[in-house]
């Protein structure tokens, strides 16, 4: 008996010790069952305690990079730690950066901001050493933006109909650029050829930046890409917009019709961009990142920046994003087969 304690006190103390021991044992067993160590559980509760690396698998200047820099600033304020952008372009449809994050430590400190092509199209075009669906834990959707069908002003066309007529009279002589094989701009270009019965020569680039540079220089004549990339050049008169892939016209270029108004409703698509972490990242960390992302896209600063680029937001849970990505996989698999698209 411990000095100063009565018999009943000693019993209660002893029983309390047994209860605490049992509870700790249960936590230990649960942690072992789910493959999580107790120190890591504590780390998840304190996350983040150091800067987070946000990998963008495309060159600087493209739509994903532009949105990533807007989001990174806002999320840094929400999380209390810097979010550092790291561009890792190259490979098939941004899969170099995807592979890098898929194999990173699942601790929430290395995440990726990727888009429809890398996540739901690349599996049908390339032999990947990772699965864009199974090897990532979805966090949330960061941005959605329509694509603009844009041409070099040297072409004698001011409408989609005039462009199609010119392309039919010059089969295979017009080059259409894309940020890479399997990207949404590539898929829309292929869909346009199928729908309009024209033949264009596809020229894939490693990212939107170099593709737009050659479009401005006239090495290629036509390209689909996002509003965030194309609008500055269109508004400056350096490029000519023929149609936009959104369901409605946008305020920045109100005279430009939608693809549906131009006669091609099947081209109504948006470029969605998502945040993802390595697959084994603990759920509490995923939830913290999802909350920070969804709160960030609601801030006036992000809303203003997005509005200037005609980027819209969609608030989703990690599970809703997982379901959405599965639906996208099924849709784009059909498009790839119909167009006969092959990987580089």
C-alpha positions in Angstrom: 0.0 0.0 0.0 1.3 3.5 -0.9 1.8 5.8 2.1 -1.0 8.3 2.5 -3.6 6.2 0.5 -6.4 4.2 2.0 -7.2 0.7 0.8 -10.1 1.9 -1.4 -8.0 4.7 -2.9 -5.3 2.2 -3.8 -7.8 -0.1 -5.5 -9.3 2.8 -7.5 -5.8 3.9 -8.5 -4.8 0.4 -9.5 -8.0 -0.1 -11.5 -7.6 3.3 -13.2 -4.1 2.3 -14.1 -5.4 -0.9 -15.6 -8.0 1.0 -17.6 -5.4 3.5 -19.0 -3.2 0.5 -19.9 -6.0 -1.2 -21.7 -6.9 2.0 -23.6 -3.3 2.5 -24.7 -3.2 -1.2 -25.8 -6.3 -0.7 -27.9 -4.9 2.3 -29.6 -1.7 0.5 -30.3 -3.5 -2.5 -31.8 -5.6 -0.2 -34.0 -2.5 1.7 -35.1 -0.9 -1.6 -36.0 -4.0 -2.9 -37.8 -4.0 0.2 -40.1 -0.3 0.3 -40.5 0.1 3.6 -38.6 2.7 4.1 -35.9 1.8 6.1 -32.8 4.4 8.8 -33.5 2.9 9.3 -36.9 -0.6 9.7 -35.4 0.8 12.6 -33.3 2.4 14.0 -36.4 -0.9 14.0 -38.2 -2.6 15.9 -35.4 0.1 18.6 -35.5 0.3 18.8 -39.3 1.9 20.9 -40.8 5.0 21.8 -39.0 7.2 22.7 -42.0 6.8 23.9 -45.6 4.7 21.8 -48.0 6.0 21.1 -51.5 3.4 21.5 -54.2 4.6 19.8 -57.3 3.3 21.1 -60.7 4.1 18.6 -63.4 4.1 21.2 -66.1 6.4 24.2 -67.1 5.8 27.6 -65.6 3.3 29.8 -67.3 0.7 27.1 -68.1 -2.9 27.0 -66.6 -2.0 24.6 -63.9 1.0 26.6 -62.8 -1.0 29.8 -62.8 -3.7 28.3 -60.6 -1.2 26.6 -58.4 0.5 29.9 -57.5 -2.8 31.5 -56.6 -3.9 28.5 -54.5 -0.5 28.1 -52.8 -0.5 31.6 -51.5 -4.0 31.2 -50.0 -3.4 27.8 -48.5 -0.1 28.9 -46.9 -2.1 31.4 -44.9 -4.7 28.8 -43.9 -2.1 26.2 -42.9 0.4 28.5 -41.2 3.3 27.1 -43.3 4.7 28.1 -46.7 3.5 26.1 -49.7 6.4 26.0 -52.2 5.8 25.5 -55.9 8.2 23.0 -57.6 7.7 22.6 -61.4 8.6 19.1 -62.7 7.7 19.1 -66.4 8.5 16.3 -68.8 7.4 12.9 -69.7 4.0 11.9 -71.0 1.2 14.4 -70.1 2.9 15.5 -66.9 3.6 12.0 -65.6 7.1 12.7 -64.5 5.8 15.0 -61.7 3.0 12.5 -61.0 5.5 9.7 -60.5 7.6 11.8 -58.2 4.7 12.5 -55.9 3.3 9.0 -56.1 6.5 7.6 -54.7 7.0 10.4 -52.1 6.7 9.8 -48.3 2.9 9.8 -47.5 3.2 12.5 -44.9 1.4 15.4 -46.6 4.5 17.4 -47.2 4.7 16.5 -50.9 1.5 16.9 -52.9 0.8 17.4 -56.6 -1.5 19.7 -58.6 -2.5 17.8 -61.7 -5.2 17.8 -64.3 -7.6 15.7 -66.4 -5.0 14.5 -68.9 -2.4 13.2 -66.5 -5.0 11.6 -64.2 -7.7 10.1 -66.4 -6.2 9.9 -69.9 -2.6 8.9 -69.5 -3.3 5.4 -68.3 -4.8 4.6 -71.8 -1.8 6.0 -73.7 1.3 5.0 -71.8 2.9 2.2 -69.8 3.1 3.9 -66.5 5.0 2.5 -63.5 2.3 4.0 -61.2 -1.5 4.2 -61.3 -2.8 7.7 -61.5 -5.9 6.6 -59.6 -4.8 4.0 -57.1 -1.5 5.6 -56.2 -3.0 9.0 -55.1 -5.2 10.1 -52.3 -7.6 12.8 -53.7 -7.7 16.1 -51.8 -10.0 18.4 -53.8 -10.6 20.3 -56.9 -8.5 23.5 -57.1 -9.9 25.1 -60.3 -12.0 24.6 -63.4 -11.5 26.6 -66.6 -12.9 26.5 -70.1 -10.7 26.1 -73.2 -10.6 28.6 -76.0 -10.2 27.5 -79.7 -7.6 30.1 -80.8 -5.8 30.7 -84.1 -2.9 32.7 -85.3 -4.3 35.9 -86.9 -2.5 35.2 -90.1 -5.3 32.6 -91.0 -8.1 34.0 -93.1 -10.8 32.9 -90.6 -12.9 34.8 -88.1 -15.4 32.1 -87.2 -15.3 28.3 -86.6 -17.2 27.8 -89.8 -14.6 29.8 -91.8 -11.8 27.9 -90.1 -13.3 24.5 -90.9 -13.8 25.5 -94.5 -10.2 26.7 -94.8 -9.0 23.5 -93.1 -11.0 21.4 -95.5 -9.4 23.1 -98.5 -5.9 22.6 -97.0 -6.0 19.1 -95.5 -3.1 18.3 -93.2 -1.4 21.6 -93.9 -2.5 23.3 -90.6 -0.6 22.5 -87.4 -2.5 22.3 -84.2 -0.5 22.6 -80.9 -1.2 21.0 -77.5 0.7 20.9 -74.2 1.2 17.2 -74.8 -0.3 14.0 -76.0 -3.4 13.1 -73.9 -4.0 16.6 -72.5 -7.4 18.2 -72.8 -6.3 20.6 -75.5 -5.1 17.6 -77.5 -8.4 15.7 -77.0 -10.5 18.7 -78.0 -8.4 19.1 -81.1 -9.0 15.4 -82.0 -12.7 15.8 -81.3 -12.9 18.8 -83.5 -11.3 16.9 -86.4 -13.8 14.0 -86.0 -16.8 16.3 -85.6 -15.9 18.7 -88.5 -14.4 16.1 -90.8 -11.1 18.0 -91.1 -7.5 16.9 -91.0 -5.0 18.8 -88.9 -1.4 17.9 -88.0 -0.9 17.5 -84.2 2.3 19.1 -82.8 2.6 18.2 -79.1 4.7 20.3 -76.7 5.9 19.8 -73.2 3.6 22.3 -71.6 1.4 25.2 -72.6 4.1 27.9 -72.5 6.2 26.7 -75.4 3.1 25.7 -77.4 1.6 29.2 -77.1 5.0 30.7 -78.0 5.0 28.9 -81.3 1.4 29.7 -81.9 2.2 33.4 -81.5 5.2 32.9 -83.9 3.1 31.1 -86.5 5.0 27.8 -86.4 1.6 26.3 -85.5 -1.7 27.8 -86.5 -4.4 26.6 -84.1 -4.7 25.5 -80.4 -7.1 24.9 -77.7 -6.0 26.1 -74.2 -7.4 27.6 -71.1 -8.6 31.1 -70.5 -5.8 31.7 -68.0 -3.3 31.1 -70.8 -5.1 32.5 -73.9 -7.0 35.6 -72.7 -4.0 38.0 -72.3 -2.9 37.3 -75.9 -6.5 37.5 -77.3 -7.2 40.7 -75.5 -3.9 42.2 -76.8 -4.8 41.2 -80.4 -1.9 38.7 -80.8 -4.3 35.7 -81.2 -7.8 35.3 -82.5 -10.5 33.5 -80.5 -13.1 31.4 -82.4 -15.0 29.6 -79.7 -15.0 28.8 -76.0 -15.7 25.4 -74.5 -17.8 26.6 -71.6 -21.6 26.2 -71.6 -22.0 30.0 -71.6 -20.1 32.9 -73.0 -17.7 34.7 -70.7 -17.6 38.3 -69.8 -14.0 38.9 -70.9 -14.7 38.0 -74.5 -18.5 38.3 -74.8 -18.5 38.3 -78.6 -16.8 34.9 -78.8 -19.5 32.1 -79.1 -19.5 28.8 -77.2 -18.5 25.7 -79.1 -22.2 24.6 -78.9 -23.3 27.9 -80.6 -20.6 27.3 -83.2 -22.2 23.9 -84.0 -20.0 21.5 -81.9 -21.7 20.8 -78.5 -19.6 17.7 -78.0 -16.6 19.9 -77.4 -18.2 21.5 -74.2 -15.6 20.6 -71.6 -13.6 22.2 -68.8 -10.0 21.8 -67.7 -10.3 20.6 -64.1 -7.3 20.7 -61.8 -7.0 18.7 -58.6 -4.7 18.4 -55.5 -3.6 14.9 -54.6 -1.2 13.3 -52.1 0.5 9.9 -52.1 -2.0 7.1 -51.5 -1.0 6.1 -48.0 -1.3 9.7 -46.6 -3.3 9.5 -43.3 -6.9 10.6 -43.5 -6.5 13.4 -40.9 -3.9 15.1 -43.1 -6.0 14.7 -46.2 -8.9 16.3 -44.4 -6.8 19.2 -43.2 -5.6 19.8 -46.7 -9.1 19.5 -48.1 -10.4 22.0 -45.6 -7.6 24.5 -46.3 -8.1 24.2 -50.1 -11.9 24.7 -49.9 -11.6 27.6 -47.5 -8.9 29.1 -49.8 -10.9 29.1 -53.0 -13.7 30.9 -51.1 -11.5 33.8 -50.1 -12.1 37.2 -51.9 -8.5 37.2 -53.0 -8.7 33.9 -54.8 -12.2 34.7 -56.2 -10.9 37.9 -57.6 -7.8 36.3 -59.2 -9.9 33.5 -60.6 -12.5 35.9 -62.0 -9.9 37.7 -63.9 -9.0 34.4 -65.6 -12.6 33.1 -65.8 -11.6 30.2 -63.6 -14.4 28.7 -61.5 -14.3 26.6 -58.3 -16.1 23.5 -57.2 -16.1 22.5 -53.5 -15.8 18.7 -53.2 -14.8 16.2 -50.5 -12.0 13.8 -51.1 -14.5 11.0 -51.7 -16.5 13.1 -54.2 -13.3 13.8 -56.1 -12.5 10.1 -56.2 -15.9 9.3 -57.7 -15.7 12.1 -60.2 -12.2 10.9 -61.3 -13.6 7.4 -61.9 -16.4 8.8 -64.1 -13.8 10.9 -66.1 -11.7 7.7 -66.7 -14.7 6.0 -68.3 -15.5 9.0 -70.5 -12.0 9.7 -71.8 -11.3 6.0 -72.4 -14.1 6.1 -75.1 -12.7 9.3 -76.6 -9.1 7.9 -76.9 -10.4 4.8 -78.6 -12.7 6.7 -81.0 -9.9 9.1 -82.1 -7.2 6.4 -82.2 -4.9 8.4 -80.0 -1.5 6.8 -79.3 1.1 7.8 -76.7 4.4 9.4 -77.7 
